[in-house]
């Protein structure tokens, strides 16, 4: 269930500060992994010269 729908059904749901920190740390680690694995220009189409 998407977080928005869960929060809509359970309006008193609130993340504790340590839970927010865990999510933040996971996000930072995931972004770092992606940055290291995939170079910034990896999604750019390579220019092809005329043959």
C-alpha positions as CSV (number, residue, x, y, z in Angstrom):
1,X,0.0,0.0,0.0
2,X,1.5,3.4,-0.9
3,X,2.5,5.5,2.1
4,X,-0.1,8.2,1.3
5,X,-3.0,5.7,1.4
6,X,-1.7,4.2,4.6
7,X,-1.4,7.7,6.2
8,X,-4.9,8.6,4.9
9,X,-6.4,5.5,6.6
10,X,-4.3,5.9,9.8
11,X,-4.1,9.7,10.3
12,X,-2.5,9.3,13.7
13,X,0.5,7.6,12.2
14,X,3.7,9.5,12.8
15,X,7.4,8.4,12.3
16,X,9.7,8.7,15.3
17,X,12.9,10.7,14.9
18,X,15.0,7.5,14.9
19,X,12.7,6.0,12.1
20,X,13.2,9.2,10.1
21,X,16.9,8.9,10.5
22,X,16.9,5.2,9.3
23,X,15.0,6.2,6.2
24,X,17.3,9.2,5.6
25,X,20.4,7.0,6.0
26,X,19.0,4.4,3.6
27,X,18.2,7.2,1.0
28,X,21.7,8.6,1.2
29,X,23.3,5.1,1.0
30,X,21.1,4.3,-2.0
31,X,22.0,7.5,-3.8
32,X,25.7,7.0,-3.2
33,X,25.5,3.5,-4.5
34,X,23.8,4.7,-7.7
35,X,26.3,7.5,-8.2
36,X,29.2,5.1,-7.8
37,X,27.7,2.4,-10.0
38,X,26.3,4.6,-12.8
39,X,28.4,7.6,-14.1
40,X,26.6,10.9,-14.4
41,X,26.7,10.7,-18.2
42,X,25.6,7.0,-18.4
43,X,22.1,8.0,-19.4
44,X,23.1,10.4,-22.1
45,X,23.0,9.2,-25.7
46,X,26.4,8.9,-27.2
47,X,27.1,11.1,-30.2
48,X,27.7,9.1,-33.3
49,X,29.8,10.5,-36.1
50,X,29.1,10.1,-39.8
51,X,30.6,7.1,-41.5
